[in-house]
Amino acid sequence: MADDGDRTAIWTQVVYVPSRRFQQGDTAAEFALSRFEDGRRVLPMYSSLELLVAGCGEDQPWVAVQLQAPEGIEELAEIAGADVVLWDVDFTQVEGDAP
């Protein structure tokens, strides 16, 4: 019998990410990036679906992504081509390029 020192902690987190609307023939989701005025690409992530809807509106397409480690956040940003990740941002209060 293994003691508590031998147990491996399991870390998972589901994040909700704005996406582009799927079109017929699409084979993968495309994340919806925003841009800062200085040109950096922003990947918004949300800790709940309710916060995504509040921050982006009810019509915003989205995908849920299950991350297996904290490093998954950085990996997801890299895959998306983002320079910055913003959490739970309210785009309804911001002028400019929302997802």
N, C-alpha and C positions, 0 to 999 in steps of 0.2 A: 504494500500500500504506500503510495506517494504522500509525502508530507506537504504542507502549504508552501515550502520553499521550492518545490519542484513544479508548481503550477505555473503555466504561462498565461499571463493576462491577455484577454482578447479585447481589442479596441476596434470598434466600428462606429461609423457615423453616417447617417444619410443626410445629404445636402441637396437643396433644390436650386437648380440653375436655369435662368431664362434661356430659351432656345429660339431659333428661327422656326417658323411654321414648316412642318413636314410637307413635302410635295410628292406627288406620285413618282415613284422610281427612286426616292431617297433611300439609302441603305444605312445611314447613321444620322444621329442628331448633330446639329450644328449649334454650338453655343452662341448666344447673342452677346456680343461684346459692345461696350461703350468706349468712349474716348475722353480723356482729359484734354483740356485746351492745349497742353504741351505735346499732345500726340500719343501719350502712353495709352495702351489698350487696357481696359478694365474688365475683369470678369466678376460680375456680381454673383454672390452665393448667399443662400438663405438657409437659416437653421430650421425653418418650418415652412410649410406650404402657405399657411396663413400670412406669414410675413412677406412671402413673395407676392401674393395677391395684393396685400396692402401696399407694397412698395412699387409694384409694376402694373397693377390693374388686373381685372378679371380676364381680359382677353389675351394676356401674355402667355404664349406657349412656354412650357417648361419641361425639364427632365429631372428625375430623381436619380442621384448617383450614390451608391453605397461605397464609402471609403473604408479601407481595411487598416489604415495606419494614418497618423497625423501627416506624414509626408505625402499622402495622397492629395492633399490640398495643393501643394506645390506642383505635383505631377499633373493634376488636372489643369492648372493654370498654364503649364508649359504646353500640354496637348492642345489647349484652346488658342494658344498664341498670345496669351495675356501677359502684360507686364506687372499688373497689380490685381490683387483680389480685394474686393470690398464686401463686407458682411452686412446683411440685413439693411441695405440702403433703401431709402424712400425716394424713388425717382419722381413720385407725384409732387414733391416739393422742390425739385431741381429743374432749372431750365437747361436745355441742351439735349445732348445725344443720349436718350434713354434706350434700353435694349429693345 
